[in-house]
Amino acid sequence: MDELIQKVAEKTGLPADGARKAADAVVGFLKEKLPAGLGGQIDQLLAGGGSGGLGDLAKKVGGLLGK
């Protein structure tokens, strides 16, 4: 999650606390909208775990969307 917060801060110029709030809002939104299993994978990805990383998550989301 720290990497995401840092990236948001860099791209937006927000201070760290503002970037954290923005990142939390986006992650929360994604977890609400995606199927439950993918929400857990988002948590793993942000914690630095998961075997397939972001690419694997993107493939699963794409599969759900028919792409």
Biopython code that builds the backbone (N, CA, C, O; Angstrom):
import numpy as np
from Bio.PDB.StructureBuilder import StructureBuilder

atoms = [
    (1, "MET", "N", (0.829, -1.190, 0.000)),
    (1, "MET", "CA", (0.000, 0.000, 0.000)),
    (1, "MET", "C", (0.872, 1.251, 0.000)),
    (1, "MET", "O", (0.512, 2.271, -0.588)),
    (2, "ASP", "N", (2.025, 1.163, 0.667)),
    (2, "ASP", "CA", (2.921, 2.316, 0.725)),
    (2, "ASP", "C", (3.376, 2.737, -0.669)),
    (2, "ASP", "O", (3.514, 3.926, -0.959)),
    (3, "GLU", "N", (3.606, 1.743, -1.527)),
    (3, "GLU", "CA", (4.032, 2.056, -2.898)),
    (3, "GLU", "C", (2.934, 2.813, -3.643)),
    (3, "GLU", "O", (3.216, 3.763, -4.372)),
    (4, "LEU", "N", (1.690, 2.394, -3.460)),
    (4, "LEU", "CA", (0.565, 3.065, -4.093)),
    (4, "LEU", "C", (0.433, 4.491, -3.573)),
    (4, "LEU", "O", (0.216, 5.420, -4.350)),
    (5, "ILE", "N", (0.561, 4.663, -2.279)),
    (5, "ILE", "CA", (0.454, 5.995, -1.678)),
    (5, "ILE", "C", (1.559, 6.906, -2.218)),
    (5, "ILE", "O", (1.313, 8.067, -2.543)),
    (6, "GLN", "N", (2.767, 6.370, -2.307)),
    (6, "GLN", "CA", (3.880, 7.148, -2.838)),
    (6, "GLN", "C", (3.616, 7.562, -4.281)),
    (6, "GLN", "O", (3.882, 8.701, -4.664)),
    (7, "LYS", "N", (3.094, 6.640, -5.073)),
    (7, "LYS", "CA", (2.804, 6.930, -6.485)),
    (7, "LYS", "C", (1.716, 8.000, -6.604)),
    (7, "LYS", "O", (1.820, 8.898, -7.439)),
    (8, "VAL", "N", (0.680, 7.909, -5.776)),
    (8, "VAL", "CA", (-0.389, 8.912, -5.796)),
    (8, "VAL", "C", (0.175, 10.278, -5.408)),
    (8, "VAL", "O", (-0.150, 11.288, -6.034)),
    (9, "ALA", "N", (1.011, 10.308, -4.385)),
    (9, "ALA", "CA", (1.615, 11.568, -3.948)),
    (9, "ALA", "C", (2.469, 12.169, -5.063)),
    (9, "ALA", "O", (2.410, 13.374, -5.307)),
    (10, "GLU", "N", (3.257, 11.341, -5.736)),
    (10, "GLU", "CA", (4.111, 11.825, -6.824)),
    (10, "GLU", "C", (3.294, 12.374, -7.984)),
    (10, "GLU", "O", (3.605, 13.434, -8.527)),
    (11, "LYS", "N", (2.253, 11.651, -8.358)),
    (11, "LYS", "CA", (1.467, 12.027, -9.532)),
    (11, "LYS", "C", (0.558, 13.224, -9.285)),
    (11, "LYS", "O", (0.260, 13.979, -10.211)),
    (12, "THR", "N", (0.112, 13.403, -8.038)),
    (12, "THR", "CA", (-0.863, 14.453, -7.750)),
    (12, "THR", "C", (-0.277, 15.642, -7.008)),
    (12, "THR", "O", (-0.867, 16.722, -7.006)),
    (13, "GLY", "N", (0.877, 15.456, -6.379)),
    (13, "GLY", "CA", (1.441, 16.519, -5.563)),
    (13, "GLY", "C", (0.809, 16.618, -4.188)),
    (13, "GLY", "O", (1.090, 17.554, -3.439)),
    (14, "LEU", "N", (-0.044, 15.656, -3.851)),
    (14, "LEU", "CA", (-0.676, 15.644, -2.529)),
    (14, "LEU", "C", (0.341, 15.281, -1.458)),
    (14, "LEU", "O", (1.281, 14.533, -1.725)),
    (15, "PRO", "N", (0.164, 15.805, -0.245)),
    (15, "PRO", "CA", (1.007, 15.332, 0.855)),
    (15, "PRO", "C", (0.651, 13.877, 1.181)),
    (15, "PRO", "O", (-0.394, 13.380, 0.761)),
    (16, "ALA", "N", (1.518, 13.204, 1.925)),
    (16, "ALA", "CA", (1.340, 11.773, 2.202)),
    (16, "ALA", "C", (-0.024, 11.454, 2.799)),
    (16, "ALA", "O", (-0.635, 10.456, 2.416)),
    (17, "ASP", "N", (-0.520, 12.272, 3.729)),
    (17, "ASP", "CA", (-1.815, 11.964, 4.346)),
    (17, "ASP", "C", (-2.956, 12.094, 3.337)),
    (17, "ASP", "O", (-3.902, 11.308, 3.372)),
    (18, "GLY", "N", (-2.878, 13.067, 2.449)),
    (18, "GLY", "CA", (-3.895, 13.208, 1.400)),
    (18, "GLY", "C", (-3.821, 12.072, 0.388)),
    (18, "GLY", "O", (-4.845, 11.566, -0.071)),
    (19, "ALA", "N", (-2.608, 11.682, 0.047)),
    (19, "ALA", "CA", (-2.428, 10.569, -0.890)),
    (19, "ALA", "C", (-2.962, 9.273, -0.285)),
    (19, "ALA", "O", (-3.559, 8.460, -0.991)),
    (20, "ARG", "N", (-2.752, 9.076, 1.015)),
    (20, "ARG", "CA", (-3.273, 7.882, 1.689)),
    (20, "ARG", "C", (-4.797, 7.862, 1.626)),
    (20, "ARG", "O", (-5.392, 6.820, 1.346)),
    (21, "LYS", "N", (-5.428, 8.993, 1.880)),
    (21, "LYS", "CA", (-6.893, 9.064, 1.824)),
    (21, "LYS", "C", (-7.404, 8.768, 0.415)),
    (21, "LYS", "O", (-8.398, 8.063, 0.241)),
    (22, "ALA", "N", (-6.718, 9.311, -0.582)),
    (22, "ALA", "CA", (-7.120, 9.066, -1.972)),
    (22, "ALA", "C", (-6.961, 7.594, -2.325)),
    (22, "ALA", "O", (-7.854, 6.995, -2.923)),
    (23, "ALA", "N", (-5.828, 7.011, -1.956)),
    (23, "ALA", "CA", (-5.586, 5.599, -2.250)),
    (23, "ALA", "C", (-6.606, 4.716, -1.537)),
    (23, "ALA", "O", (-7.137, 3.776, -2.129)),
    (24, "ASP", "N", (-6.879, 5.015, -0.268)),
    (24, "ASP", "CA", (-7.874, 4.240, 0.484)),
    (24, "ASP", "C", (-9.248, 4.319, -0.176)),
    (24, "ASP", "O", (-9.971, 3.324, -0.237)),
    (25, "ALA", "N", (-9.605, 5.505, -0.669)),
    (25, "ALA", "CA", (-10.905, 5.671, -1.322)),
    (25, "ALA", "C", (-10.994, 4.835, -2.592)),
    (25, "ALA", "O", (-12.013, 4.191, -2.840)),
    (26, "VAL", "N", (-9.941, 4.840, -3.392)),
    (26, "VAL", "CA", (-9.944, 4.072, -4.648)),
    (26, "VAL", "C", (-9.967, 2.575, -4.359)),
    (26, "VAL", "O", (-10.728, 1.832, -4.980)),
    (27, "VAL", "N", (-9.135, 2.133, -3.419)),
    (27, "VAL", "CA", (-9.099, 0.707, -3.077)),
    (27, "VAL", "C", (-10.458, 0.268, -2.534)),
    (27, "VAL", "O", (-10.957, -0.795, -2.901)),
    (28, "GLY", "N", (-11.051, 1.070, -1.673)),
    (28, "GLY", "CA", (-12.381, 0.746, -1.148)),
    (28, "GLY", "C", (-13.421, 0.646, -2.246)),
    (28, "GLY", "O", (-14.256, -0.258, -2.238)),
    (29, "PHE", "N", (-13.372, 1.574, -3.190)),
    (29, "PHE", "CA", (-14.303, 1.560, -4.321)),
    (29, "PHE", "C", (-14.143, 0.284, -5.137)),
    (29, "PHE", "O", (-15.127, -0.375, -5.474)),
    (30, "LEU", "N", (-12.890, -0.060, -5.453)),
    (30, "LEU", "CA", (-12.645, -1.271, -6.243)),
    (30, "LEU", "C", (-13.139, -2.514, -5.515)),
    (30, "LEU", "O", (-13.738, -3.398, -6.128)),
    (31, "LYS", "N", (-12.893, -2.585, -4.221)),
    (31, "LYS", "CA", (-13.311, -3.762, -3.457)),
    (31, "LYS", "C", (-14.826, -3.876, -3.393)),
    (31, "LYS", "O", (-15.358, -4.985, -3.339)),
    (32, "GLU", "N", (-15.533, -2.744, -3.398)),
    (32, "GLU", "CA", (-16.999, -2.775, -3.403)),
    (32, "GLU", "C", (-17.537, -3.249, -4.747)),
    (32, "GLU", "O", (-18.535, -3.967, -4.798)),
    (33, "LYS", "N", (-16.888, -2.855, -5.823)),
    (33, "LYS", "CA", (-17.408, -3.114, -7.160)),
    (33, "LYS", "C", (-16.983, -4.459, -7.739)),
    (33, "LYS", "O", (-17.691, -5.025, -8.572)),
    (34, "LEU", "N", (-15.843, -4.970, -7.310)),
    (34, "LEU", "CA", (-15.354, -6.248, -7.839)),
    (34, "LEU", "C", (-15.922, -7.406, -7.028)),
    (34, "LEU", "O", (-16.292, -7.231, -5.867)),
    (35, "PRO", "N", (-15.991, -8.583, -7.632)),
    (35, "PRO", "CA", (-16.434, -9.758, -6.880)),
    (35, "PRO", "C", (-15.540, -9.974, -5.653)),
    (35, "PRO", "O", (-14.372, -9.586, -5.640)),
    (36, "ALA", "N", (-16.113, -10.595, -4.636)),
    (36, "ALA", "CA", (-15.436, -10.748, -3.335)),
    (36, "ALA", "C", (-14.049, -11.375, -3.444)),
    (36, "ALA", "O", (-13.127, -10.932, -2.759)),
    (37, "GLY", "N", (-13.881, -12.365, -4.263)),
    (37, "GLY", "CA", (-12.587, -13.023, -4.392)),
    (37, "GLY", "C", (-11.492, -12.085, -4.876)),
    (37, "GLY", "O", (-10.338, -12.207, -4.466)),
    (38, "LEU", "N", (-11.849, -11.159, -5.738)),
    (38, "LEU", "CA", (-10.858, -10.219, -6.244)),
    (38, "LEU", "C", (-10.518, -9.163, -5.202)),
    (38, "LEU", "O", (-9.400, -8.648, -5.181)),
    (39, "GLY", "N", (-11.468, -8.841, -4.345)),
    (39, "GLY", "CA", (-11.186, -7.893, -3.270)),
    (39, "GLY", "C", (-10.082, -8.398, -2.364)),
    (39, "GLY", "O", (-9.218, -7.627, -1.947)),
    (40, "GLY", "N", (-10.104, -9.683, -2.057)),
    (40, "GLY", "CA", (-9.058, -10.292, -1.247)),
    (40, "GLY", "C", (-7.717, -10.271, -1.949)),
    (40, "GLY", "O", (-6.675, -10.107, -1.315)),
    (41, "GLN", "N", (-7.748, -10.439, -3.261)),
    (41, "GLN", "CA", (-6.504, -10.399, -4.018)),
    (41, "GLN", "C", (-5.930, -8.986, -4.061)),
    (41, "GLN", "O", (-4.711, -8.814, -4.095)),
    (42, "ILE", "N", (-6.779, -7.994, -4.059)),
    (42, "ILE", "CA", (-6.301, -6.613, -3.988)),
    (42, "ILE", "C", (-5.564, -6.404, -2.672)),
    (42, "ILE", "O", (-4.497, -5.790, -2.645)),
    (43, "ASP", "N", (-6.128, -6.912, -1.588)),
    (43, "ASP", "CA", (-5.461, -6.802, -0.286)),
    (43, "ASP", "C", (-4.090, -7.470, -0.316)),
    (43, "ASP", "O", (-3.113, -6.914, 0.187)),
    (44, "GLN", "N", (-4.018, -8.665, -0.907)),
    (44, "GLN", "CA", (-2.740, -9.385, -1.004)),
    (44, "GLN", "C", (-1.736, -8.607, -1.834)),
    (44, "GLN", "O", (-0.567, -8.500, -1.462)),
    (45, "LEU", "N", (-2.180, -8.071, -2.943)),
    (45, "LEU", "CA", (-1.304, -7.312, -3.827)),
    (45, "LEU", "C", (-0.743, -6.091, -3.101)),
    (45, "LEU", "O", (0.451, -5.806, -3.187)),
    (46, "LEU", "N", (-1.599, -5.382, -2.397)),
    (46, "LEU", "CA", (-1.161, -4.185, -1.691)),
    (46, "LEU", "C", (-0.273, -4.512, -0.506)),
    (46, "LEU", "O", (0.528, -3.681, -0.078)),
    (47, "ALA", "N", (-0.409, -5.716, 0.026)),
    (47, "ALA", "CA", (0.441, -6.140, 1.136)),
    (47, "ALA", "C", (1.778, -6.685, 0.633)),
    (47, "ALA", "O", (2.661, -7.004, 1.429)),
    (48, "GLY", "N", (1.922, -6.791, -0.683)),
    (48, "GLY", "CA", (3.172, -7.276, -1.252)),
    (48, "GLY", "C", (3.184, -8.762, -1.513)),
    (48, "GLY", "O", (4.227, -9.317, -1.858)),
    (49, "GLY", "N", (2.053, -9.419, -1.359)),
    (49, "GLY", "CA", (1.992, -10.862, -1.581)),
    (49, "GLY", "C", (1.317, -11.190, -2.886)),
    (49, "GLY", "O", (1.164, -10.335, -3.758)),
    (50, "GLY", "N", (0.919, -12.425, -3.010)),
    (50, "GLY", "CA", (0.227, -12.878, -4.211)),
    (50, "GLY", "C", (1.202, -13.415, -5.229)),
    (50, "GLY", "O", (2.258, -12.828, -5.464)),
    (51, "SER", "N", (0.849, -14.519, -5.823)),
    (51, "SER", "CA", (1.781, -15.178, -6.736)),
    (51, "SER", "C", (1.857, -14.507, -8.093)),
    (51, "SER", "O", (2.937, -14.413, -8.674)),
    (52, "GLY", "N", (0.727, -14.039, -8.609)),
    (52, "GLY", "CA", (0.729, -13.507, -9.963)),
    (52, "GLY", "C", (0.859, -12.008, -10.041)),
    (52, "GLY", "O", (1.092, -11.468, -11.122)),
    (53, "GLY", "N", (0.716, -11.331, -8.942)),
    (53, "GLY", "CA", (0.848, -9.889, -8.926)),
    (53, "GLY", "C", (-0.255, -9.188, -9.692)),
    (53, "GLY", "O", (-1.337, -9.735, -9.908)),
    (54, "LEU", "N", (0.040, -7.991, -10.087)),
    (54, "LEU", "CA", (-0.931, -7.136, -10.751)),
    (54, "LEU", "C", (-1.375, -7.712, -12.089)),
    (54, "LEU", "O", (-2.548, -7.606, -12.449)),
    (55, "GLY", "N", (-0.455, -8.316, -12.826)),
    (55, "GLY", "CA", (-0.810, -8.894, -14.123)),
    (55, "GLY", "C", (-1.857, -9.977, -13.995)),
    (55, "GLY", "O", (-2.780, -10.047, -14.806)),
    (56, "ASP", "N", (-1.728, -10.821, -12.988)),
    (56, "ASP", "CA", (-2.687, -11.894, -12.758)),
    (56, "ASP", "C", (-4.050, -11.308, -12.390)),
    (56, "ASP", "O", (-5.083, -11.777, -12.867)),
    (57, "LEU", "N", (-4.046, -10.296, -11.553)),
    (57, "LEU", "CA", (-5.297, -9.654, -11.154)),
    (57, "LEU", "C", (-5.966, -9.013, -12.373)),
    (57, "LEU", "O", (-7.180, -9.118, -12.543)),
    (58, "ALA", "N", (-5.176, -8.352, -13.214)),
    (58, "ALA", "CA", (-5.725, -7.714, -14.412)),
    (58, "ALA", "C", (-6.353, -8.743, -15.344)),
    (58, "ALA", "O", (-7.408, -8.486, -15.924)),
    (59, "LYS", "N", (-5.725, -9.896, -15.497)),
    (59, "LYS", "CA", (-6.290, -10.949, -16.340)),
    (59, "LYS", "C", (-7.627, -11.432, -15.801)),
    (59, "LYS", "O", (-8.564, -11.664, -16.565)),
    (60, "LYS", "N", (-7.715, -11.585, -14.471)),
    (60, "LYS", "CA", (-8.971, -12.051, -13.883)),
    (60, "LYS", "C", (-10.075, -11.025, -14.061)),
    (60, "LYS", "O", (-11.210, -11.384, -14.377)),
    (61, "VAL", "N", (-9.760, -9.760, -13.863)),
    (61, "VAL", "CA", (-10.757, -8.699, -14.060)),
    (61, "VAL", "C", (-11.170, -8.666, -15.522)),
    (61, "VAL", "O", (-12.357, -8.561, -15.830)),
    (62, "GLY", "N", (-10.200, -8.756, -16.426)),
    (62, "GLY", "CA", (-10.515, -8.786, -17.842)),
    (62, "GLY", "C", (-11.408, -9.944, -18.212)),
    (62, "GLY", "O", (-12.307, -9.798, -19.039)),
    (63, "GLY", "N", (-11.172, -11.099, -17.607)),
    (63, "GLY", "CA", (-12.009, -12.264, -17.863)),
    (63, "GLY", "C", (-13.443, -12.043, -17.411)),
    (63, "GLY", "O", (-14.385, -12.488, -18.066)),
    (64, "LEU", "N", (-13.603, -11.356, -16.291)),
    (64, "LEU", "CA", (-14.940, -11.061, -15.809)),
    (64, "LEU", "C", (-15.669, -10.100, -16.728)),
    (64, "LEU", "O", (-16.894, -10.138, -16.840)),
    (65, "LEU", "N", (-14.906, -9.241, -17.384)),
    (65, "LEU", "CA", (-15.495, -8.243, -18.258)),
    (65, "LEU", "C", (-15.593, -8.722, -19.697)),
    (65, "LEU", "O", (-16.030, -7.986, -20.581)),
    (66, "GLY", "N", (-15.176, -9.984, -19.924)),
    (66, "GLY", "CA", (-15.254, -10.550, -21.255)),
    (66, "GLY", "C", (-14.158, -10.085, -22.200)),
    (66, "GLY", "O", (-14.344, -10.074, -23.416)),
    (67, "LYS", "N", (-13.007, -9.698, -21.638)),
    (67, "LYS", "CA", (-11.891, -9.220, -22.467)),
    (67, "LYS", "C", (-10.696, -10.103, -22.303)),
    (67, "LYS", "O", (-9.660, -9.860, -22.921)),
]
sb = StructureBuilder()
sb.init_structure("model")
sb.init_model(0)
sb.init_chain("A")
sb.init_seg("    ")
for serial, (resi, resn, name, xyz) in enumerate(atoms, 1):
    if name == "N":
        sb.init_residue(resn, " ", resi, " ")
    sb.init_atom(name, np.array(xyz, "f"), 0.0, 1.0, " ", f" {name:<3s}", serial, name[0])
structure = sb.get_structure()
